[in-house]
Amino acid sequence: MANNLNQHHSAIVREDISEYVAQLQLHMTLQARNLVPTLTHQTAGDSREQLLQQTQAYFEKQVSRQPL
């Protein structure tokens, strides 16, 4: 019985940590989005802006798929 309680407690702690990490990753992603300067050059800026948007979308997708 005590072993089951310990396993249950460990599972809850892992869930709490996973949720905290997911929230922290989301917060960091949103903060990074606000810190990146606006790319205004139309020549090289287009590819950099596209790469930035793809990277942000990738990280947001990864964070949203984290188990809670």
Residue frames relative to the residue before (quaternion, step in Angstrom):
aa qw qx qy qz dx dy dz
M 1.0000 0.0000 0.0000 0.0000 0.00 0.00 0.00
A 0.6673 0.4921 -0.3030 0.4698 3.56 0.93 -0.92
N 0.6151 0.5507 -0.3423 0.4486 3.58 1.07 -0.72
N 0.6430 0.5152 -0.3172 0.4696 3.59 1.00 -0.80
L 0.6471 0.5136 -0.3159 0.4666 3.58 1.00 -0.81
N 0.6494 0.5105 -0.3147 0.4676 3.58 1.00 -0.82
Q 0.6513 0.5041 -0.3141 0.4722 3.59 0.98 -0.81
H 0.6433 0.5169 -0.3155 0.4685 3.57 1.00 -0.84
H 0.6494 0.5118 -0.3083 0.4704 3.57 0.96 -0.90
S 0.6528 0.5134 -0.3125 0.4611 3.61 0.94 -0.86
A 0.6435 0.5198 -0.3210 0.4611 3.57 1.01 -0.81
I 0.6441 0.5150 -0.3179 0.4679 3.59 1.00 -0.82
V 0.6500 0.5107 -0.3171 0.4649 3.59 0.94 -0.87
R 0.6510 0.5045 -0.3220 0.4669 3.62 0.94 -0.83
E 0.6303 0.5276 -0.3283 0.4654 3.58 1.02 -0.80
D 0.6568 0.5141 -0.3099 0.4563 3.57 0.92 -0.93
I 0.6638 0.4944 -0.3043 0.4716 3.58 0.94 -0.86
S 0.6439 0.5197 -0.3235 0.4589 3.59 0.96 -0.85
E 0.6557 0.5027 -0.3099 0.4704 3.56 0.96 -0.84
Y 0.6369 0.5251 -0.3229 0.4629 3.57 0.98 -0.84
V 0.6662 0.4997 -0.3051 0.4619 3.60 0.90 -0.93
A 0.6452 0.5170 -0.3230 0.4606 3.59 0.96 -0.84
Q 0.6592 0.4963 -0.3066 0.4745 3.59 0.95 -0.86
L 0.6471 0.5168 -0.3145 0.4640 3.57 1.00 -0.83
Q 0.6481 0.5100 -0.3194 0.4667 3.60 0.96 -0.83
L 0.6442 0.5096 -0.3236 0.4696 3.57 0.95 -0.82
H 0.6493 0.5171 -0.3150 0.4602 3.58 0.91 -0.91
M 0.6728 0.4977 -0.2989 0.4586 3.58 0.90 -0.92
T 0.6344 0.5264 -0.3283 0.4611 3.58 1.02 -0.77
L 0.6762 0.4822 -0.2943 0.4729 3.56 0.91 -0.90
Q 0.6290 0.5177 -0.3360 0.4727 3.59 1.04 -0.73
A 0.6520 0.5168 -0.3214 0.4523 3.58 0.91 -0.88
R 0.6083 0.5581 -0.3489 0.4436 3.56 1.04 -0.76
N 0.6934 0.4685 -0.2743 0.4738 3.59 1.01 -0.80
L 0.6867 0.5013 -0.2837 0.4434 3.60 1.14 -0.53
V 0.5882 0.5826 -0.3739 0.4181 3.58 1.19 -0.43
P 0.4225 -0.7135 0.4896 0.2696 3.60 -0.75 0.98
T 0.5608 -0.5940 0.4615 0.3460 3.52 -1.20 0.56
L 0.2946 -0.7483 0.5692 0.1710 3.56 -0.91 0.93
T 0.0975 -0.8493 0.5188 0.0111 3.56 -0.44 1.21
H 0.5625 0.5919 -0.4067 0.4097 3.62 1.16 -0.31
Q 0.3885 -0.7552 0.4865 0.2052 3.55 -0.79 1.04
T 0.6475 0.5352 -0.3439 0.4196 3.62 1.06 -0.54
A 0.8020 0.2019 -0.1023 0.5528 3.59 0.25 -1.23
G 0.5753 0.6305 -0.3689 0.3680 3.57 1.15 -0.55
D 0.5996 0.5878 -0.3693 0.3981 3.57 1.02 -0.70
S 0.7038 0.4471 -0.2792 0.4763 3.58 0.81 -0.95
R 0.6490 0.5037 -0.3259 0.4678 3.60 1.01 -0.73
E 0.6481 0.5090 -0.3178 0.4689 3.56 0.99 -0.82
Q 0.6431 0.5124 -0.3205 0.4702 3.57 0.98 -0.81
L 0.6462 0.5067 -0.3161 0.4750 3.61 0.97 -0.83
L 0.6401 0.5230 -0.3192 0.4636 3.58 0.97 -0.84
Q 0.6729 0.4894 -0.2991 0.4672 3.59 0.88 -0.91
Q 0.6438 0.5118 -0.3229 0.4684 3.59 0.99 -0.79
T 0.6543 0.5114 -0.3104 0.4626 3.59 0.97 -0.86
Q 0.6560 0.4989 -0.3146 0.4709 3.59 0.92 -0.86
A 0.6540 0.5069 -0.3188 0.4623 3.58 0.93 -0.86
Y 0.6323 0.5338 -0.3319 0.4528 3.58 1.00 -0.81
F 0.6969 0.4674 -0.2852 0.4632 3.60 0.80 -0.96
E 0.6436 0.5111 -0.3297 0.4646 3.58 0.97 -0.76
K 0.6344 0.5158 -0.3290 0.4725 3.58 1.04 -0.75
Q 0.6573 0.5129 -0.3158 0.4530 3.58 0.94 -0.87
V 0.6594 0.5040 -0.3026 0.4686 3.57 0.97 -0.87
S 0.6795 0.4970 -0.3022 0.4471 3.58 0.91 -0.86
R 0.6802 0.4796 -0.2872 0.4742 3.60 1.17 -0.45
Q 0.4430 0.6857 -0.4642 0.3436 3.58 1.26 -0.02
P 0.4460 -0.6784 0.4996 0.3022 3.61 -0.88 0.83
L 0.3528 -0.7450 0.5301 0.1986 3.54 -1.02 0.82
